[in-house]
């Protein structure tokens, strides 16, 4: 398990089909298999929560950066990690 550098805590938020409210967890993310990222013990992120946010750099004013989307739990919760691709799209749109 390789802990992601400089990311001490990340937040995961999803809307499972089994409840009528958002469920969230936080923890130190680590590199999962196939280029994804994972957080341990994200209990409650179940069916229907896919596509929920994986958020880093939460600021006191409420702003943050979404860097992945939830796609399931196989032990620890797994997220499709955008890595530099999202930044490249954002930066390209800003400079278009």
Biopython code that builds the backbone (N, CA, C, O; Angstrom):
import numpy as np
from Bio.PDB.StructureBuilder import StructureBuilder

atoms = [
    (1, "UNK", "N", (0.846, -1.171, 0.000)),
    (1, "UNK", "CA", (0.000, 0.000, 0.000)),
    (1, "UNK", "C", (0.890, 1.233, 0.000)),
    (1, "UNK", "O", (1.738, 1.387, 0.879)),
    (2, "UNK", "N", (0.705, 2.107, -0.973)),
    (2, "UNK", "CA", (1.454, 3.352, -1.047)),
    (2, "UNK", "C", (0.505, 4.498, -0.740)),
    (2, "UNK", "O", (-0.431, 4.755, -1.498)),
    (3, "UNK", "N", (0.744, 5.192, 0.375)),
    (3, "UNK", "CA", (-0.064, 6.345, 0.743)),
    (3, "UNK", "C", (0.244, 7.474, -0.224)),
    (3, "UNK", "O", (1.404, 7.702, -0.569)),
    (4, "UNK", "N", (-0.784, 8.178, -0.662)),
    (4, "UNK", "CA", (-0.578, 9.265, -1.607)),
    (4, "UNK", "C", (0.138, 10.419, -0.930)),
    (4, "UNK", "O", (-0.287, 10.865, 0.136)),
    (5, "UNK", "N", (1.199, 10.904, -1.517)),
    (5, "UNK", "CA", (1.967, 11.989, -0.901)),
    (5, "UNK", "C", (1.166, 13.281, -0.818)),
    (5, "UNK", "O", (0.364, 13.577, -1.703)),
    (6, "UNK", "N", (1.379, 14.031, 0.221)),
    (6, "UNK", "CA", (0.793, 15.356, 0.439)),
    (6, "UNK", "C", (-0.703, 15.340, 0.693)),
    (6, "UNK", "O", (-1.274, 16.399, 0.954)),
    (7, "UNK", "N", (-1.366, 14.194, 0.629)),
    (7, "UNK", "CA", (-2.796, 14.143, 0.910)),
    (7, "UNK", "C", (-2.975, 13.437, 2.247)),
    (7, "UNK", "O", (-2.946, 12.209, 2.323)),
    (8, "UNK", "N", (-3.159, 14.227, 3.298)),
    (8, "UNK", "CA", (-3.306, 13.657, 4.621)),
    (8, "UNK", "C", (-4.715, 13.165, 4.871)),
    (8, "UNK", "O", (-4.909, 12.178, 5.580)),
    (9, "UNK", "N", (-5.692, 13.828, 4.306)),
    (9, "UNK", "CA", (-7.074, 13.402, 4.484)),
    (9, "UNK", "C", (-7.876, 13.716, 3.245)),
    (9, "UNK", "O", (-7.697, 14.755, 2.609)),
    (10, "UNK", "N", (-8.750, 12.814, 2.919)),
    (10, "UNK", "CA", (-9.688, 13.003, 1.818)),
    (10, "UNK", "C", (-11.079, 12.695, 2.350)),
    (10, "UNK", "O", (-11.230, 11.965, 3.329)),
    (11, "UNK", "N", (-12.075, 13.243, 1.712)),
    (11, "UNK", "CA", (-13.459, 13.006, 2.090)),
    (11, "UNK", "C", (-14.171, 12.339, 0.919)),
    (11, "UNK", "O", (-13.961, 12.703, -0.238)),
    (12, "UNK", "N", (-15.004, 11.370, 1.229)),
    (12, "UNK", "CA", (-15.806, 10.697, 0.217)),
    (12, "UNK", "C", (-17.274, 10.938, 0.550)),
    (12, "UNK", "O", (-17.685, 10.788, 1.701)),
    (13, "UNK", "N", (-18.058, 11.309, -0.446)),
    (13, "UNK", "CA", (-19.468, 11.589, -0.262)),
    (13, "UNK", "C", (-20.255, 10.862, -1.339)),
    (13, "UNK", "O", (-19.913, 10.934, -2.519)),
    (14, "UNK", "N", (-21.311, 10.160, -0.935)),
    (14, "UNK", "CA", (-22.149, 9.458, -1.888)),
    (14, "UNK", "C", (-23.598, 9.428, -1.430)),
    (14, "UNK", "O", (-23.903, 9.727, -0.276)),
    (15, "UNK", "N", (-24.479, 9.066, -2.337)),
    (15, "UNK", "CA", (-25.914, 8.956, -2.049)),
    (15, "UNK", "C", (-26.360, 7.514, -2.291)),
    (15, "UNK", "O", (-26.863, 7.197, -3.369)),
    (16, "UNK", "N", (-26.178, 6.630, -1.291)),
    (16, "UNK", "CA", (-26.578, 5.232, -1.461)),
    (16, "UNK", "C", (-28.086, 5.099, -1.654)),
    (16, "UNK", "O", (-28.855, 5.914, -1.144)),
    (17, "UNK", "N", (-28.501, 4.083, -2.383)),
    (17, "UNK", "CA", (-29.917, 3.862, -2.615)),
    (17, "UNK", "C", (-30.671, 3.393, -1.383)),
    (17, "UNK", "O", (-31.901, 3.444, -1.357)),
    (18, "UNK", "N", (-29.957, 2.939, -0.363)),
    (18, "UNK", "CA", (-30.611, 2.384, 0.821)),
    (18, "UNK", "C", (-31.052, 3.432, 1.836)),
    (18, "UNK", "O", (-31.777, 3.102, 2.775)),
    (19, "UNK", "N", (-30.637, 4.677, 1.674)),
    (19, "UNK", "CA", (-31.004, 5.751, 2.605)),
    (19, "UNK", "C", (-31.382, 6.998, 1.809)),
    (19, "UNK", "O", (-31.117, 7.084, 0.610)),
    (20, "UNK", "N", (-32.005, 7.963, 2.488)),
    (20, "UNK", "CA", (-32.412, 9.189, 1.783)),
    (20, "UNK", "C", (-31.578, 10.394, 2.204)),
    (20, "UNK", "O", (-32.085, 11.511, 2.297)),
    (21, "UNK", "N", (-30.299, 10.155, 2.456)),
    (21, "UNK", "CA", (-29.372, 11.217, 2.826)),
    (21, "UNK", "C", (-27.966, 10.855, 2.357)),
    (21, "UNK", "O", (-27.669, 9.693, 2.080)),
    (22, "UNK", "N", (-27.113, 11.862, 2.273)),
    (22, "UNK", "CA", (-25.724, 11.638, 1.857)),
    (22, "UNK", "C", (-24.941, 10.952, 2.972)),
    (22, "UNK", "O", (-25.156, 11.217, 4.155)),
    (23, "UNK", "N", (-24.044, 10.079, 2.578)),
    (23, "UNK", "CA", (-23.147, 9.394, 3.504)),
    (23, "UNK", "C", (-21.729, 9.832, 3.164)),
    (23, "UNK", "O", (-21.374, 9.913, 1.988)),
    (24, "UNK", "N", (-20.914, 10.113, 4.176)),
    (24, "UNK", "CA", (-19.539, 10.528, 3.909)),
    (24, "UNK", "C", (-18.592, 9.844, 4.882)),
    (24, "UNK", "O", (-18.993, 9.372, 5.946)),
    (25, "UNK", "N", (-17.360, 9.807, 4.500)),
    (25, "UNK", "CA", (-16.296, 9.317, 5.372)),
    (25, "UNK", "C", (-15.032, 10.093, 5.040)),
    (25, "UNK", "O", (-14.976, 10.806, 4.038)),
    (26, "UNK", "N", (-14.038, 9.954, 5.872)),
    (26, "UNK", "CA", (-12.755, 10.579, 5.582)),
    (26, "UNK", "C", (-11.641, 9.654, 6.017)),
    (26, "UNK", "O", (-11.831, 8.786, 6.868)),
    (27, "UNK", "N", (-10.485, 9.848, 5.429)),
    (27, "UNK", "CA", (-9.323, 9.045, 5.772)),
    (27, "UNK", "C", (-8.160, 9.386, 4.873)),
    (27, "UNK", "O", (-8.278, 10.196, 3.954)),
    (28, "UNK", "N", (-7.031, 8.755, 5.152)),
    (28, "UNK", "CA", (-5.859, 8.975, 4.316)),
    (28, "UNK", "C", (-5.917, 8.014, 3.134)),
    (28, "UNK", "O", (-5.927, 6.797, 3.315)),
    (29, "UNK", "N", (-5.956, 8.569, 1.923)),
    (29, "UNK", "CA", (-6.070, 7.716, 0.743)),
    (29, "UNK", "C", (-4.753, 7.023, 0.397)),
    (29, "UNK", "O", (-3.669, 7.483, 0.755)),
    (30, "UNK", "N", (-4.884, 5.907, -0.308)),
    (30, "UNK", "CA", (-3.709, 5.193, -0.793)),
    (30, "UNK", "C", (-3.986, 4.661, -2.187)),
    (30, "UNK", "O", (-5.143, 4.479, -2.567)),
    (31, "UNK", "N", (-2.939, 4.413, -2.944)),
    (31, "UNK", "CA", (-3.063, 3.874, -4.291)),
    (31, "UNK", "C", (-3.647, 2.474, -4.229)),
    (31, "UNK", "O", (-3.121, 1.599, -3.542)),
    (32, "UNK", "N", (-4.741, 2.270, -4.954)),
    (32, "UNK", "CA", (-5.344, 0.955, -5.073)),
    (32, "UNK", "C", (-4.915, 0.305, -6.370)),
    (32, "UNK", "O", (-4.086, 0.850, -7.098)),
    (33, "UNK", "N", (-5.476, -0.863, -6.665)),
    (33, "UNK", "CA", (-5.139, -1.540, -7.913)),
    (33, "UNK", "C", (-5.698, -0.792, -9.120)),
    (33, "UNK", "O", (-6.655, -0.029, -8.987)),
    (34, "UNK", "N", (-5.136, -0.997, -10.242)),
    (34, "UNK", "CA", (-5.604, -0.453, -11.525)),
    (34, "UNK", "C", (-5.629, 1.066, -11.579)),
    (34, "UNK", "O", (-6.444, 1.632, -12.308)),
    (35, "UNK", "N", (-4.765, 1.743, -10.834)),
    (35, "UNK", "CA", (-4.667, 3.189, -10.917)),
    (35, "UNK", "C", (-5.695, 3.954, -10.119)),
    (35, "UNK", "O", (-5.719, 5.184, -10.169)),
    (36, "UNK", "N", (-6.545, 3.262, -9.383)),
    (36, "UNK", "CA", (-7.538, 3.933, -8.550)),
    (36, "UNK", "C", (-6.937, 4.358, -7.221)),
    (36, "UNK", "O", (-5.741, 4.192, -6.980)),
    (37, "UNK", "N", (-7.775, 4.901, -6.377)),
    (37, "UNK", "CA", (-7.366, 5.311, -5.050)),
    (37, "UNK", "C", (-8.398, 4.755, -4.073)),
    (37, "UNK", "O", (-9.571, 4.617, -4.420)),
    (38, "UNK", "N", (-7.968, 4.439, -2.862)),
    (38, "UNK", "CA", (-8.868, 3.840, -1.889)),
    (38, "UNK", "C", (-8.764, 4.525, -0.528)),
    (38, "UNK", "O", (-7.744, 5.129, -0.194)),
    (39, "UNK", "N", (-9.854, 4.415, 0.258)),
    (39, "UNK", "CA", (-9.887, 4.864, 1.648)),
    (39, "UNK", "C", (-10.412, 3.705, 2.478)),
    (39, "UNK", "O", (-11.380, 3.048, 2.096)),
    (40, "UNK", "N", (-9.779, 3.458, 3.601)),
    (40, "UNK", "CA", (-10.221, 2.384, 4.495)),
    (40, "UNK", "C", (-11.479, 2.787, 5.255)),
    (40, "UNK", "O", (-11.697, 3.965, 5.540)),
    (41, "UNK", "N", (-12.301, 1.793, 5.579)),
    (41, "UNK", "CA", (-13.435, 1.940, 6.492)),
    (41, "UNK", "C", (-14.448, 3.002, 6.097)),
    (41, "UNK", "O", (-14.882, 3.783, 6.944)),
    (42, "UNK", "N", (-14.826, 3.045, 4.850)),
    (42, "UNK", "CA", (-15.895, 3.960, 4.416)),
    (42, "UNK", "C", (-17.222, 3.212, 4.481)),
    (42, "UNK", "O", (-17.853, 2.973, 3.451)),
    (43, "UNK", "N", (-17.637, 2.849, 5.662)),
    (43, "UNK", "CA", (-18.879, 2.121, 5.851)),
    (43, "UNK", "C", (-20.067, 2.976, 5.422)),
    (43, "UNK", "O", (-20.088, 4.182, 5.670)),
    (44, "UNK", "N", (-21.030, 2.369, 4.795)),
    (44, "UNK", "CA", (-22.234, 3.078, 4.395)),
    (44, "UNK", "C", (-22.264, 3.496, 2.945)),
    (44, "UNK", "O", (-23.338, 3.788, 2.419)),
    (45, "UNK", "N", (-21.122, 3.535, 2.278)),
    (45, "UNK", "CA", (-21.109, 3.850, 0.849)),
    (45, "UNK", "C", (-21.415, 2.555, 0.099)),
    (45, "UNK", "O", (-20.522, 1.777, -0.235)),
    (46, "UNK", "N", (-22.709, 2.353, -0.154)),
    (46, "UNK", "CA", (-23.158, 1.105, -0.761)),
    (46, "UNK", "C", (-23.804, 1.382, -2.110)),
    (46, "UNK", "O", (-23.636, 2.465, -2.671)),
    (47, "UNK", "N", (-24.536, 0.415, -2.627)),
    (47, "UNK", "CA", (-25.155, 0.523, -3.938)),
    (47, "UNK", "C", (-25.891, 1.835, -4.151)),
    (47, "UNK", "O", (-26.686, 2.253, -3.309)),
    (48, "UNK", "N", (-25.626, 2.476, -5.269)),
    (48, "UNK", "CA", (-26.229, 3.756, -5.589)),
    (48, "UNK", "C", (-25.314, 4.935, -5.314)),
    (48, "UNK", "O", (-25.553, 6.034, -5.815)),
    (49, "UNK", "N", (-24.273, 4.722, -4.527)),
    (49, "UNK", "CA", (-23.354, 5.816, -4.181)),
    (49, "UNK", "C", (-22.320, 6.071, -5.275)),
    (49, "UNK", "O", (-21.559, 7.036, -5.204)),
    (50, "UNK", "N", (-22.296, 5.216, -6.272)),
    (50, "UNK", "CA", (-21.322, 5.382, -7.358)),
    (50, "UNK", "C", (-21.433, 6.765, -7.982)),
    (50, "UNK", "O", (-22.529, 7.300, -8.155)),
    (51, "UNK", "N", (-20.297, 7.326, -8.311)),
    (51, "UNK", "CA", (-20.242, 8.660, -8.883)),
    (51, "UNK", "C", (-20.094, 9.753, -7.839)),
    (51, "UNK", "O", (-19.907, 10.921, -8.182)),
    (52, "UNK", "N", (-20.176, 9.381, -6.567)),
    (52, "UNK", "CA", (-20.002, 10.358, -5.498)),
    (52, "UNK", "C", (-18.600, 10.930, -5.493)),
    (52, "UNK", "O", (-17.685, 10.364, -6.091)),
    (53, "UNK", "N", (-18.440, 12.033, -4.828)),
    (53, "UNK", "CA", (-17.180, 12.784, -4.854)),
    (53, "UNK", "C", (-16.120, 12.219, -3.926)),
    (53, "UNK", "O", (-16.420, 11.724, -2.840)),
    (54, "UNK", "N", (-14.875, 12.303, -4.376)),
    (54, "UNK", "CA", (-13.679, 12.078, -3.573)),
    (54, "UNK", "C", (-13.011, 13.440, -3.526)),
    (54, "UNK", "O", (-12.531, 13.935, -4.545)),
    (55, "UNK", "N", (-12.980, 14.042, -2.356)),
    (55, "UNK", "CA", (-12.593, 15.447, -2.234)),
    (55, "UNK", "C", (-11.320, 15.591, -1.411)),
    (55, "UNK", "O", (-11.165, 14.955, -0.368)),
    (56, "UNK", "N", (-10.406, 16.439, -1.895)),
    (56, "UNK", "CA", (-9.184, 16.761, -1.158)),
    (56, "UNK", "C", (-9.083, 18.278, -1.018)),
    (56, "UNK", "O", (-9.799, 19.024, -1.686)),
    (57, "UNK", "N", (-8.201, 18.713, -0.157)),
    (57, "UNK", "CA", (-7.919, 20.139, 0.044)),
    (57, "UNK", "C", (-9.145, 20.940, 0.471)),
    (57, "UNK", "O", (-9.401, 22.020, -0.061)),
    (58, "UNK", "N", (-9.904, 20.409, 1.436)),
    (58, "UNK", "CA", (-11.054, 21.152, 1.969)),
    (58, "UNK", "C", (-10.556, 22.416, 2.660)),
    (58, "UNK", "O", (-9.621, 22.366, 3.460)),
    (59, "UNK", "N", (-11.177, 23.535, 2.354)),
    (59, "UNK", "CA", (-10.783, 24.831, 2.891)),
    (59, "UNK", "C", (-11.831, 25.332, 3.890)),
    (59, "UNK", "O", (-12.988, 24.917, 3.828)),
    (60, "UNK", "N", (-11.438, 26.218, 4.807)),
    (60, "UNK", "CA", (-12.387, 26.756, 5.791)),
    (60, "UNK", "C", (-13.600, 27.434, 5.162)),
    (60, "UNK", "O", (-14.671, 27.463, 5.768)),
    (61, "UNK", "N", (-13.446, 27.980, 3.951)),
    (61, "UNK", "CA", (-14.580, 28.654, 3.305)),
    (61, "UNK", "C", (-15.532, 27.675, 2.608)),
    (61, "UNK", "O", (-16.509, 28.091, 1.986)),
    (62, "UNK", "N", (-15.243, 26.379, 2.714)),
    (62, "UNK", "CA", (-16.102, 25.359, 2.119)),
    (62, "UNK", "C", (-15.679, 24.905, 0.741)),
    (62, "UNK", "O", (-16.258, 23.959, 0.208)),
    (63, "UNK", "N", (-14.691, 25.546, 0.146)),
    (63, "UNK", "CA", (-14.233, 25.122, -1.179)),
    (63, "UNK", "C", (-13.350, 23.887, -1.052)),
    (63, "UNK", "O", (-12.765, 23.629, -0.001)),
    (64, "UNK", "N", (-13.265, 23.140, -2.127)),
    (64, "UNK", "CA", (-12.469, 21.915, -2.141)),
    (64, "UNK", "C", (-12.199, 21.535, -3.588)),
    (64, "UNK", "O", (-12.663, 22.207, -4.509)),
    (65, "UNK", "N", (-11.455, 20.465, -3.787)),
    (65, "UNK", "CA", (-11.137, 19.972, -5.120)),
    (65, "UNK", "C", (-11.577, 18.516, -5.214)),
    (65, "UNK", "O", (-11.127, 17.680, -4.430)),
    (66, "UNK", "N", (-12.459, 18.207, -6.175)),
    (66, "UNK", "CA", (-12.845, 16.824, -6.414)),
    (66, "UNK", "C", (-11.823, 16.211, -7.347)),
    (66, "UNK", "O", (-11.588, 16.730, -8.438)),
    (67, "UNK", "N", (-11.208, 15.106, -6.929)),
    (67, "UNK", "CA", (-10.168, 14.491, -7.745)),
    (67, "UNK", "C", (-10.483, 13.057, -8.138)),
    (67, "UNK", "O", (-9.640, 12.386, -8.734)),
    (68, "UNK", "N", (-11.679, 12.572, -7.818)),
    (68, "UNK", "CA", (-12.048, 11.206, -8.171)),
    (68, "UNK", "C", (-13.545, 11.030, -7.990)),
    (68, "UNK", "O", (-14.226, 11.921, -7.481)),
    (69, "UNK", "N", (-14.059, 9.869, -8.414)),
    (69, "UNK", "CA", (-15.457, 9.506, -8.223)),
    (69, "UNK", "C", (-15.536, 8.104, -7.647)),
    (69, "UNK", "O", (-14.774, 7.217, -8.033)),
    (70, "UNK", "N", (-16.457, 7.914, -6.728)),
    (70, "UNK", "CA", (-16.662, 6.626, -6.073)),
    (70, "UNK", "C", (-17.187, 5.600, -7.067)),
    (70, "UNK", "O", (-18.065, 5.907, -7.874)),
    (71, "UNK", "N", (-16.651, 4.374, -7.010)),
    (71, "UNK", "CA", (-17.193, 3.349, -7.886)),
    (71, "UNK", "C", (-17.389, 2.003, -7.213)),
    (71, "UNK", "O", (-17.679, 1.029, -7.908)),
    (72, "UNK", "N", (-17.247, 1.893, -5.900)),
    (72, "UNK", "CA", (-17.587, 0.657, -5.219)),
    (72, "UNK", "C", (-16.660, 0.294, -4.090)),
    (72, "UNK", "O", (-15.605, 0.897, -3.896)),
    (73, "UNK", "N", (-17.088, -0.716, -3.347)),
    (73, "UNK", "CA", (-16.298, -1.202, -2.211)),
    (73, "UNK", "C", (-16.000, -2.680, -2.386)),
    (73, "UNK", "O", (-16.908, -3.489, -2.578)),
    (74, "UNK", "N", (-14.772, -3.011, -2.320)),
    (74, "UNK", "CA", (-14.308, -4.389, -2.295)),
    (74, "UNK", "C", (-13.337, -4.459, -1.140)),
    (74, "UNK", "O", (-12.125, -4.540, -1.340)),
    (75, "UNK", "N", (-13.872, -4.428, 0.078)),
    (75, "UNK", "CA", (-13.062, -4.222, 1.269)),
    (75, "UNK", "C", (-13.043, -2.737, 1.535)),
    (75, "UNK", "O", (-13.973, -2.213, 2.148)),
    (76, "UNK", "N", (-12.018, -2.046, 1.095)),
    (76, "UNK", "CA", (-11.947, -0.595, 1.239)),
    (76, "UNK", "C", (-12.687, 0.071, 0.076)),
    (76, "UNK", "O", (-12.830, -0.518, -0.996)),
    (77, "UNK", "N", (-13.150, 1.290, 0.296)),
    (77, "UNK", "CA", (-13.868, 2.011, -0.762)),
    (77, "UNK", "C", (-12.906, 2.427, -1.867)),
    (77, "UNK", "O", (-11.786, 2.866, -1.603)),
    (78, "UNK", "N", (-13.357, 2.283, -3.099)),
    (78, "UNK", "CA", (-12.513, 2.542, -4.269)),
    (78, "UNK", "C", (-13.047, 3.708, -5.076)),
    (78, "UNK", "O", (-14.256, 3.915, -5.181)),
    (79, "UNK", "N", (-12.112, 4.470, -5.647)),
    (79, "UNK", "CA", (-12.455, 5.658, -6.419)),
    (79, "UNK", "C", (-11.636, 5.684, -7.695)),
    (79, "UNK", "O", (-10.457, 5.330, -7.696)),
    (80, "UNK", "N", (-12.271, 6.108, -8.787)),
    (80, "UNK", "CA", (-11.549, 6.334, -10.035)),
    (80, "UNK", "C", (-10.818, 7.660, -9.866)),
    (80, "UNK", "O", (-11.453, 8.707, -9.732)),
    (81, "UNK", "N", (-9.522, 7.625, -9.872)),
    (81, "UNK", "CA", (-8.703, 8.798, -9.563)),
    (81, "UNK", "C", (-8.345, 9.527, -10.839)),
    (81, "UNK", "O", (-7.726, 8.944, -11.730)),
    (82, "UNK", "N", (-8.726, 10.805, -10.946)),
    (82, "UNK", "CA", (-8.519, 11.573, -12.170)),
    (82, "UNK", "C", (-7.054, 11.897, -12.439)),
    (82, "UNK", "O", (-6.656, 12.075, -13.591)),
    (83, "UNK", "N", (-6.263, 11.971, -11.395)),
    (83, "UNK", "CA", (-4.853, 12.346, -11.504)),
    (83, "UNK", "C", (-4.698, 13.645, -12.299)),
    (83, "UNK", "O", (-5.463, 14.580, -12.060)),
    (84, "UNK", "N", (-3.774, 13.748, -13.203)),
    (84, "UNK", "CA", (-3.513, 15.003, -13.918)),
    (84, "UNK", "C", (-4.500, 15.285, -15.047)),
    (84, "UNK", "O", (-4.556, 16.409, -15.545)),
    (85, "UNK", "N", (-5.267, 14.303, -15.454)),
    (85, "UNK", "CA", (-6.165, 14.480, -16.589)),
    (85, "UNK", "C", (-7.202, 15.566, -16.316)),
    (85, "UNK", "O", (-7.452, 16.408, -17.178)),
    (86, "UNK", "N", (-7.813, 15.558, -15.121)),
    (86, "UNK", "CA", (-8.823, 16.571, -14.792)),
    (86, "UNK", "C", (-8.201, 17.971, -14.815)),
    (86, "UNK", "O", (-8.814, 18.916, -15.311)),
    (87, "UNK", "N", (-7.003, 18.099, -14.286)),
    (87, "UNK", "CA", (-6.342, 19.403, -14.285)),
    (87, "UNK", "C", (-6.072, 19.873, -15.716)),
    (87, "UNK", "O", (-6.239, 21.051, -16.030)),
    (88, "UNK", "N", (-5.662, 18.965, -16.559)),
    (88, "UNK", "CA", (-5.390, 19.335, -17.943)),
    (88, "UNK", "C", (-6.657, 19.802, -18.655)),
    (88, "UNK", "O", (-6.610, 20.759, -19.429)),
    (89, "UNK", "N", (-7.784, 19.143, -18.406)),
    (89, "UNK", "CA", (-9.056, 19.564, -19.007)),
    (89, "UNK", "C", (-9.453, 20.941, -18.479)),
    (89, "UNK", "O", (-9.808, 21.831, -19.252)),
    (90, "UNK", "N", (-9.389, 21.110, -17.144)),
    (90, "UNK", "CA", (-9.751, 22.384, -16.541)),
    (90, "UNK", "C", (-8.858, 23.508, -17.074)),
    (90, "UNK", "O", (-9.348, 24.553, -17.502)),
    (91, "UNK", "N", (-7.560, 23.283, -17.043)),
    (91, "UNK", "CA", (-6.604, 24.285, -17.490)),
    (91, "UNK", "C", (-6.820, 24.619, -18.972)),
    (91, "UNK", "O", (-6.733, 25.783, -19.363)),
    (92, "UNK", "N", (-7.098, 23.614, -19.787)),
    (92, "UNK", "CA", (-7.353, 23.849, -21.198)),
    (92, "UNK", "C", (-8.594, 24.691, -21.418)),
    (92, "UNK", "O", (-8.614, 25.554, -22.295)),
    (93, "UNK", "N", (-9.641, 24.444, -20.621)),
    (93, "UNK", "CA", (-10.881, 25.222, -20.750)),
    (93, "UNK", "C", (-10.658, 26.662, -20.301)),
    (93, "UNK", "O", (-11.202, 27.583, -20.910)),
    (94, "UNK", "N", (-9.884, 26.873, -19.268)),
    (94, "UNK", "CA", (-9.622, 28.214, -18.772)),
    (94, "UNK", "C", (-8.796, 29.039, -19.754)),
    (94, "UNK", "O", (-8.912, 30.264, -19.804)),
    (95, "UNK", "N", (-7.965, 28.356, -20.529)),
    (95, "UNK", "CA", (-7.072, 29.052, -21.456)),
    (95, "UNK", "C", (-7.549, 28.980, -22.907)),
    (95, "UNK", "O", (-6.793, 29.291, -23.827)),
    (96, "UNK", "N", (-8.794, 28.572, -23.109)),
    (96, "UNK", "CA", (-9.317, 28.444, -24.481)),
    (96, "UNK", "C", (-9.735, 29.798, -25.031)),
    (96, "UNK", "O", (-10.198, 29.886, -26.169)),
]
sb = StructureBuilder()
sb.init_structure("model")
sb.init_model(0)
sb.init_chain("A")
sb.init_seg("    ")
for serial, (resi, resn, name, xyz) in enumerate(atoms, 1):
    if name == "N":
        sb.init_residue(resn, " ", resi, " ")
    sb.init_atom(name, np.array(xyz, "f"), 0.0, 1.0, " ", f" {name:<3s}", serial, name[0])
structure = sb.get_structure()
